[in-house]
Amino acid sequence: MVRISVEIKYLSGVEDPEALTIQKNLQLLGYGDIKKVRTSKTYEFEVSDDSSDAVSTVRKIAEQMLANPVIQSYTIKE
């Protein structure tokens, strides 16, 4: 069994609405020194293939379903 993780995050310059909300709330809570927040999502897969096929399968999943290439990038880690 192979474990693979995929991290999805917004491209630089693309507005991250969740991060903006977190930053606004941090300001309200008195954390004025926090100047920027970025979020990402991590998906973890357990695949019952050999390593090269598993990475290829997860890459296809990331490209077809998890990441919007116009506004997001992804990183795969074994």
N, CA, C and O atoms as a DFTB+ gen file, in Angstrom:
312 C
 N C O
     1  1       0.849      -1.172       0.000
     2  2       0.000       0.000       0.000
     3  2       0.899       1.240       0.000
     4  3       1.883       1.311       0.736
     5  1       0.543       2.202      -0.830
     6  2       1.309       3.435      -0.969
     7  2       0.483       4.601      -0.439
     8  3      -0.701       4.725      -0.752
     9  1       1.113       5.455       0.367
    10  2       0.432       6.660       0.864
    11  2       0.963       7.868       0.114
    12  3       2.172       8.076       0.013
    13  1       0.046       8.650      -0.403
    14  2       0.399       9.834      -1.179
    15  2      -0.471      10.988      -0.713
    16  3      -1.672      10.820      -0.503
    17  1       0.134      12.163      -0.551
    18  2      -0.642      13.340      -0.177
    19  2      -0.590      14.371      -1.298
    20  3       0.395      14.480      -2.028
    21  1      -1.677      15.118      -1.409
    22  2      -1.781      16.188      -2.396
    23  2      -2.135      17.461      -1.648
    24  3      -3.134      17.512      -0.930
    25  1      -1.308      18.495      -1.820
    26  2      -1.588      19.795      -1.205
    27  2      -2.075      20.744      -2.300
    28  3      -1.416      20.917      -3.325
    29  1      -3.234      21.352      -2.069
    30  2      -3.835      22.287      -3.009
    31  2      -3.774      23.680      -2.390
    32  3      -4.181      23.869      -1.244
    33  1      -3.269      24.654      -3.143
    34  2      -3.269      26.028      -2.637
    35  2      -3.499      26.994      -3.793
    36  3      -3.283      26.663      -4.959
    37  1      -3.945      28.201      -3.436
    38  2      -4.193      29.219      -4.441
    39  2      -2.875      29.715      -5.030
    40  3      -1.863      29.791      -4.334
    41  1      -2.899      30.048      -6.308
    42  2      -1.741      30.630      -6.957
    43  2      -1.457      32.009      -6.364
    44  3      -2.357      32.671      -5.847
    45  1      -0.225      32.421      -6.445
    46  2       0.156      33.749      -5.977
    47  2      -0.633      34.799      -6.762
    48  3      -0.727      34.728      -7.988
    49  1      -1.189      35.759      -6.055
    50  2      -1.970      36.811      -6.701
    51  2      -3.455      36.526      -6.788
    52  3      -4.236      37.409      -7.144
    53  1      -3.861      35.293      -6.465
    54  2      -5.280      34.933      -6.474
    55  2      -5.827      35.113      -5.062
    56  3      -5.230      34.655      -4.088
    57  1      -6.956      35.778      -4.969
    58  2      -7.562      36.024      -3.660
    59  2      -7.979      34.714      -2.998
    60  3      -8.606      33.857      -3.621
    61  1      -7.624      34.578      -1.736
    62  2      -7.955      33.402      -0.929
    63  2      -9.017      33.834       0.090
    64  3      -8.665      34.366       1.143
    65  1     -10.313      33.619      -0.199
    66  2     -11.367      34.148       0.663
    67  2     -11.318      33.633       2.099
    68  3     -11.591      34.386       3.034
    69  1     -10.981      32.384       2.279
    70  2     -10.896      31.839       3.640
    71  2      -9.759      32.510       4.419
    72  3      -9.919      32.851       5.591
    73  1      -8.629      32.693       3.767
    74  2      -7.496      33.349       4.424
    75  2      -7.819      34.796       4.767
    76  3      -7.431      35.282       5.830
    77  1      -8.526      35.493       3.878
    78  2      -8.907      36.874       4.160
    79  2      -9.827      36.965       5.373
    80  3      -9.695      37.875       6.192
    81  1     -10.753      36.027       5.483
    82  2     -11.651      35.993       6.638
    83  2     -10.869      35.734       7.923
    84  3     -11.109      36.380       8.943
    85  1      -9.944      34.795       7.870
    86  2      -9.117      34.489       9.045
    87  2      -8.293      35.713       9.435
    88  3      -8.214      36.062      10.613
    89  1      -7.684      36.358       8.455
    90  2      -6.868      37.536       8.747
    91  2      -7.708      38.655       9.356
    92  3      -7.278      39.304      10.310
    93  1      -8.902      38.883       8.812
    94  2      -9.792      39.918       9.355
    95  2     -10.137      39.613      10.815
    96  3     -10.090      40.501      11.667
    97  1     -10.477      38.370      11.094
    98  2     -10.831      37.987      12.469
    99  2      -9.638      38.067      13.411
   100  3      -9.796      38.421      14.579
   101  1      -8.457      37.746      12.922
   102  2      -7.254      37.894      13.750
   103  2      -7.032      39.360      14.122
   104  3      -6.665      39.675      15.254
   105  1      -7.258      40.246      13.159
   106  2      -7.130      41.686      13.437
   107  2      -8.112      42.102      14.533
   108  3      -7.758      42.848      15.446
   109  1      -9.349      41.610      14.432
   110  2     -10.368      41.940      15.431
   111  2     -10.013      41.397      16.817
   112  3     -10.393      41.974      17.836
   113  1      -9.283      40.284      16.843
   114  2      -8.883      39.679      18.112
   115  2      -7.601      40.290      18.668
   116  3      -7.114      39.868      19.717
   117  1      -7.053      41.288      17.964
   118  2      -5.877      41.970      18.473
   119  2      -4.546      41.479      17.940
   120  3      -3.494      41.877      18.441
   121  1      -4.573      40.628      16.940
   122  2      -3.326      40.140      16.347
   123  2      -2.976      40.984      15.127
   124  3      -2.948      40.492      13.999
   125  1      -2.707      42.272      15.379
   126  2      -2.434      43.212      14.302
   127  2      -1.118      42.991      13.595
   128  3      -0.907      43.521      12.504
   129  1      -0.223      42.215      14.199
   130  2       1.079      41.972      13.576
   131  2       1.016      40.901      12.480
   132  3       1.996      40.707      11.760
   133  1      -0.109      40.209      12.343
   134  2      -0.274      39.219      11.274
   135  2      -0.653      39.971      10.006
   136  3      -1.737      40.548       9.921
   137  1       0.245      39.965       9.014
   138  2       0.047      40.747       7.801
   139  2      -0.500      39.934       6.632
   140  3      -1.090      40.499       5.711
   141  1      -0.312      38.618       6.659
   142  2      -0.814      37.799       5.553
   143  2      -1.078      36.380       6.037
   144  3      -0.309      35.823       6.820
   145  1      -2.165      35.812       5.565
   146  2      -2.530      34.426       5.867
   147  2      -2.777      33.728       4.544
   148  3      -3.386      34.305       3.643
   149  1      -2.315      32.501       4.415
   150  2      -2.603      31.672       3.239
   151  2      -3.129      30.334       3.728
   152  3      -2.688      29.825       4.758
   153  1      -4.060      29.773       2.996
   154  2      -4.590      28.466       3.355
   155  2      -4.234      27.446       2.282
   156  3      -3.911      27.797       1.147
   157  1      -4.300      26.193       2.662
   158  2      -4.140      25.092       1.716
   159  2      -4.940      23.910       2.245
   160  3      -5.269      23.839       3.430
   161  1      -5.241      23.000       1.358
   162  2      -5.919      21.761       1.742
   163  2      -5.001      20.604       1.395
   164  3      -4.332      20.607       0.361
   165  1      -4.982      19.617       2.275
   166  2      -4.196      18.423       2.021
   167  2      -5.121      17.218       1.984
   168  3      -5.940      17.008       2.879
   169  1      -4.971      16.437       0.930
   170  2      -5.720      15.192       0.773
   171  2      -4.718      14.054       0.859
   172  3      -3.653      14.109       0.244
   173  1      -5.058      13.024       1.621
   174  2      -4.176      11.874       1.762
   175  2      -4.855      10.643       1.159
   176  3      -6.018      10.354       1.440
   177  1      -4.111       9.940       0.339
   178  2      -4.623       8.754      -0.345
   179  2      -3.788       7.541       0.039
   180  3      -2.569       7.631       0.183
   181  1      -4.455       6.416       0.202
   182  2      -3.782       5.131       0.322
   183  2      -4.162       4.342      -0.920
   184  3      -5.333       4.038      -1.147
   185  1      -3.152       4.016      -1.720
   186  2      -3.389       3.375      -3.010
   187  2      -2.729       2.004      -3.010
   188  3      -1.585       1.857      -2.580
   189  1      -3.443       1.019      -3.485
   190  2      -2.900      -0.347      -3.511
   191  2      -2.289      -0.654      -4.880
   192  3      -2.678      -1.616      -5.543
   193  1      -1.331       0.171      -5.290
   194  2      -0.597       0.006      -6.544
   195  2       0.882       0.116      -6.241
   196  3       1.275       0.449      -5.123
   197  1       1.723      -0.172      -7.270
   198  2       3.135       0.136      -7.058
   199  2       3.306       1.648      -7.137
   200  3       2.413       2.350      -7.611
   201  1       4.416       2.138      -6.688
   202  2       4.610       3.575      -6.472
   203  2       4.404       4.423      -7.718
   204  3       3.740       5.457      -7.641
   205  1       4.946       4.026      -8.858
   206  2       4.833       4.852     -10.064
   207  2       3.388       4.935     -10.552
   208  3       2.937       6.010     -10.949
   209  1       2.660       3.828     -10.529
   210  2       1.250       3.856     -10.928
   211  2       0.408       4.640      -9.938
   212  3      -0.528       5.336     -10.333
   213  1       0.729       4.536      -8.664
   214  2      -0.032       5.242      -7.631
   215  2       0.114       6.750      -7.791
   216  3      -0.875       7.479      -7.715
   217  1       1.317       7.215      -8.007
   218  2       1.541       8.648      -8.188
   219  2       0.821       9.132      -9.434
   220  3       0.209      10.200      -9.423
   221  1       0.885       8.370     -10.489
   222  2       0.196       8.727     -11.729
   223  2      -1.309       8.812     -11.525
   224  3      -1.954       9.734     -12.023
   225  1      -1.866       7.862     -10.800
   226  2      -3.295       7.861     -10.507
   227  2      -3.693       9.075      -9.688
   228  3      -4.681       9.739     -10.001
   229  1      -2.934       9.369      -8.645
   230  2      -3.253      10.512      -7.789
   231  2      -3.074      11.821      -8.556
   232  3      -3.842      12.760      -8.346
   233  1      -2.082      11.905      -9.437
   234  2      -1.889      13.101     -10.259
   235  2      -3.115      13.346     -11.141
   236  3      -3.572      14.482     -11.273
   237  1      -3.641      12.285     -11.739
   238  2      -4.851      12.411     -12.563
   239  2      -6.031      12.906     -11.727
   240  3      -6.807      13.751     -12.173
   241  1      -6.157      12.376     -10.524
   242  2      -7.242      12.805      -9.624
   243  2      -7.092      14.282      -9.297
   244  3      -8.072      15.027      -9.327
   245  1      -5.871      14.712      -8.985
   246  2      -5.629      16.123      -8.647
   247  2      -5.981      17.024      -9.826
   248  3      -6.612      18.065      -9.647
   249  1      -5.578      16.628     -11.023
   250  2      -5.825      17.448     -12.210
   251  2      -7.292      17.465     -12.617
   252  3      -7.800      18.497     -13.054
   253  1      -7.976      16.337     -12.479
   254  2      -9.368      16.242     -12.939
   255  2     -10.383      16.707     -11.910
   256  3     -11.467      17.162     -12.277
   257  1     -10.051      16.602     -10.621
   258  2     -11.078      16.816      -9.618
   259  2     -10.707      17.778      -8.498
   260  3     -11.554      18.562      -8.070
   261  1      -9.487      17.748      -8.016
   262  2      -9.146      18.487      -6.798
   263  2      -8.726      19.927      -7.037
   264  3      -9.115      20.814      -6.278
   265  1      -7.944      20.175      -8.072
   266  2      -7.381      21.511      -8.291
   267  2      -7.979      22.163      -9.523
   268  3      -8.193      21.513     -10.546
   269  1      -8.243      23.451      -9.414
   270  2      -8.653      24.256     -10.556
   271  2      -7.386      24.943     -11.062
   272  3      -6.895      25.866     -10.412
   273  1      -6.841      24.512     -12.215
   274  2      -5.532      25.021     -12.658
   275  2      -5.509      26.521     -12.959
   276  3      -4.433      27.112     -13.054
   277  1      -6.663      27.132     -13.108
   278  2      -6.714      28.568     -13.371
   279  2      -6.344      29.366     -12.119
   280  3      -5.738      30.433     -12.220
   281  1      -6.710      28.847     -10.932
   282  2      -6.492      29.599      -9.702
   283  2      -5.719      28.831      -8.630
   284  3      -5.389      29.398      -7.588
   285  1      -5.426      27.550      -8.867
   286  2      -4.786      26.736      -7.835
   287  2      -3.613      25.940      -8.394
   288  3      -3.544      25.656      -9.590
   289  1      -2.695      25.588      -7.502
   290  2      -1.610      24.676      -7.838
   291  2      -1.676      23.500      -6.886
   292  3      -2.330      23.568      -5.845
   293  1      -1.001      22.429      -7.242
   294  2      -0.960      21.269      -6.353
   295  2       0.442      20.703      -6.283
   296  3       1.236      20.835      -7.214
   297  1       0.728      20.066      -5.151
   298  2       2.001      19.397      -4.926
   299  2       1.706      17.995      -4.425
   300  3       0.879      17.801      -3.535
   301  1       2.387      17.029      -5.004
   302  2       2.204      15.629      -4.606
   303  2       3.437      15.185      -3.816
   304  3       4.573      15.419      -4.227
   305  1       3.190      14.543      -2.678
   306  2       4.270      14.020      -1.834
   307  2       4.011      12.554      -1.540
   308  3       2.895      12.160      -1.205
   309  1       5.058      11.755      -1.671
   310  2       4.931      10.323      -1.365
   311  2       5.291      10.065       0.071
   312  3       5.247       8.920       0.523
